[in-house]
Amino acid sequence: MKPKQWQVSIILTIGVLAIASTAIFIRLSIEATGVRGVGFSLFIAATRLTIAALLLGIGRLFSHSRLSFQNVSPSAYYYAIGAGVSLALHFAFWITSLSFTSIAASTTLVTTNPIWITLFSWLWFKEKPTKMTVAGIAVALSGGILIAFADKGSDGGYSNPLLGDMLALLGSVIVSLYFLFGREAQRRGLSIGNYIFIIYPTAALLLLPLPPLFGTSYFGYPQVVYLYIFLMAVFSQLIGHTSFNWAVRWLSPTVVTLAILFEPVGASFLGWLIFGEVPSSLVFLGGLVLLLGVATAIIGTRNVQ
């Protein structure tokens, strides 16, 4: 049964609130250990996804629902596995970016995926966007650029902002494929429960062997680091990402990712509260422009539904 519009909006809002804290937990983990770089970022990503997959499995054991794959097209599994691979790569790139650049810049650039999804949907699925949707995306991205530009104007002491920004941008392109693959997997018969039961373990298994290859252990960190990662698994992964994966079944992936553009606003605010990363007036202006673009694009997309 197709949910009502207000129900989808509530789920999306919950998802955005859940993921807004992700960058904060990652930065707190980095500050608690004093460790930065690829190895530690892969440790965070792999542990987060492994905990999420284990919690999902435990939930299945204690629930009355069973995995059912009847009336599922074989292609759905390929899309689900592709989504799992994309999710693993997205975390590897984006989490690493937070070791080199600011929270505001990283979260802004990683949420530029509306432009990539619109491009991929147009080229791959022949879903031509309306002029209003394109205008909304342009306005929203302008707001995001304002936030990143304002962030660059401050002396944050980040080790390699250009590298961090490029990694965040790569993470954005890859997560766009993740959302598109997820939509197709569900359209071909996979329920949201069965879908995430495939993608989260797939991503975890891909990432688990990598930290030791970069000289990073899974053990020996302060206990609070494991708490931060556990909270990421629950809020950012099981609540945040699952909300988006469910919503993308009923809404255009462009609309879903436009809603995710609220993340850098919330993350920048939390970064100011916790780390003293004070946003400038341009950050606030960028946030207002971003919200205007989101509203415009959503209206434009609804006009063709």
Secondary structure, DSSP 8 states (H G I E B T S, - for coil): ----HHHHHHHHHHHHHHHTTHHHHHHHHHHHHT--SHHHHHHHHHHHHHHHHHHHHHHHHHSS-----TT--HHHHHHHHHHHHHHHHHHHHHHHHTTTS-HHHHHHHHT-HHHHHHHHHHHHH-----HHHHHHHHHHHHHHHHHHHHHHTS----S-HHHHHHHHHHHHHHHHHHHHHHHHHHHTT--HHHHHHHHHHHHHHHHTTHHHHTT--SSSS-HHHHHHHHHIIIIIIIIIIHHHHHHTTTS-HHHHHHHHTTHHHHHHHHHHHHH-----HHHHHHHHHHHHHHHHHHHHHHTT-
